[in-house]
């Protein structure tokens, strides 16, 4: 068998990572580079800096990009506007969208529109720059843009473009169809022609071969290109969420909870993706790590690691109760801030003890907030959620502060917790490798490409101490949300 390499390119917010894996899933080469300029030209420069150069072999390539970022190009792939990032908002255009009769129908299909929705940004670009908008030939996601930048040589028209259904979702895709497609009534209502959008295909669908000069410059001439995934979906596959009943939590700036279901069953606290391989991905994402970083660095003036060290020395019955902000799931209330209760001035505590108490309250609250989704999923889908695939810092049996936090999580969750190696670039390569017949089936692909670091052991004493707390936490969190509503 000739040598085959699988290359994943992660075009993230501030950096690019390129990782090449051999058939066994071992890293052959890897490169990273910061993105100095947020533009397609800046992305290209970062890919060039992160490029890996493999020996002559069969090379399978797929890409990852941020979900909900808008890239507009002309017929030759040249940018018309600067990218509009997933976190940027257009409230006025969102209000226009939310007034449409079609929005409720789209919501029932698993997609809710907001001020951060790509279509709101597209409408804003058109309203503010109508003449320039006339030059837009394609509206793309970053992952799709990068694939076609590798595909087409300079000066060749970009024709017959396609995108994967994970990157299409937030733009306005109906993922409930057997073959997902654009939700035409929505685009008709705002007069956005569907021919500005690429056709929707399954992740891992063949794009073609890399023929551009750019591809040659980064060591990928003639590589096979396959449609990729959003960053969230890539993390989910890399965490091992492959079959119905699988559940994962990816912890970073946010905590992203994902579950594999066979059907779509709408729920206020869940949004849906079509699973890249089979079924659906109900899930939620809420701000967690970013709140911890803010508390430690901006308020307490300490590193996160130091904050967790101090928190570790605090008893569970001595922590204040913290309730996370509700701007994202489960409340979607931008007016609900992170709330701290049971804060009493105490001159007898040292500065370190006071800092540790605040951090302990927050990290326990984060674990409790993550836990609230397990009963929701179990009740909604009628299946026990008894194993969690965790992607986070720390080690399964480590003694560092982040490993202690994982132990706290496992104790509060009271479920088997598998600590997964964070291999985001593997995510889009699983469906790509299946299409390319690199592996016979999902089992073989996951066995070769995924890595389990080990089990995170719960602390029996902590499990018992938090049992009454977690039974009432969800209702208390709801009371805080209602209080904010009453105070408006």
Beta strands, then each sheet from edge to edge (+ up, - down):
strand 1: 4-11
strand 2: 15-21
strand 3: 27-34
strand 4: 58-65
strand 5: 71-73
strand 6: 138-140
strand 7: 162-164
strand 8: 173-174
strand 9: 181-182
strand 10: 199-201
strand 11: 206-209
strand 12: 224-230
strand 13: 247-251
strand 14: 254-261
strand 15: 271-274
strand 16: 280-287
strand 17: 321-323
strand 18: 339-341
strand 19: 387-391
strand 20: 416-420
strand 21: 452-456
sheet 1: 3+ 2- 1+ 4+ 12+ 11-
sheet 2: 5+ 6-
sheet 3: 7+ 10+
sheet 4: 8+ 9-
sheet 5: 15+ 16- 14+ 13- 19- 20- 21+
sheet 6: 17+ 18-
end
